[in-house]
């Protein structure tokens, strides 16, 4: 059995899947230590499907793209080997991640409700929350790339959002996002829509802008509602467990 396992690892080592499988296993292991293996597998699956949304969309647009990679307690990503030639293509690829990630979270939610599985409900909550945070209109988050098709100046709206989140729930991940976002904020301040390069890159019809704008706002509204709803359900379950434990000790 050990020989078979070593042969599998040797095969993966020389394939494009090695990095994905290896980082996925590491992520599952780290999350399992902190939260248990079932939640670990669930959350890595949520991240994987989110990133596969980007991967599939990039391939649909004819761009070369690497398979997902994972860093535990930080993020997952796919590397675009080809740069999108226009803002609409970049927005299309960016939007596909939260869209597929949201579908995955919905699936986990209904499975959890059907079977009364609390850990799976927690996975669904995390899935909704991750995709919601990713919709903040500031690069390098997906929301920044989506809203660029409307106007890079919208990125300025993401600054106070990141600031409030850092104030209320400080995390190194959000701090890293803020640092990476700084050059884009400068770009938004200095953005000149009449510059020839900008006219070419951001040249989209009003109809396309409306379509992406409605999809963006609608997805944010849905994710915000589901995140709040599932959070309330989890708190209700926690209160019930506490009450039952207290009653049992009387």
JOGI-V440646 format. One record per helix or strand. SS is the DSSP state (alpha for helix, beta for strand). FROM is the first residue (numbers start at 0). TO is the last residue. If there is no record, write none. Layout:
[[SS | FROM | TO] [SS | FROM | TO]]
//
This chain:
[[alpha | 1 | 12] [alpha | 16 | 34] [alpha | 36 | 59] [beta | 64 | 64] [beta | 68 | 70] [beta | 74 | 76] [beta | 79 | 79] [alpha | 86 | 114] [alpha | 117 | 133] [alpha | 141 | 146] [alpha | 151 | 167] [alpha | 171 | 188] [alpha | 195 | 200] [alpha | 205 | 248]]
//
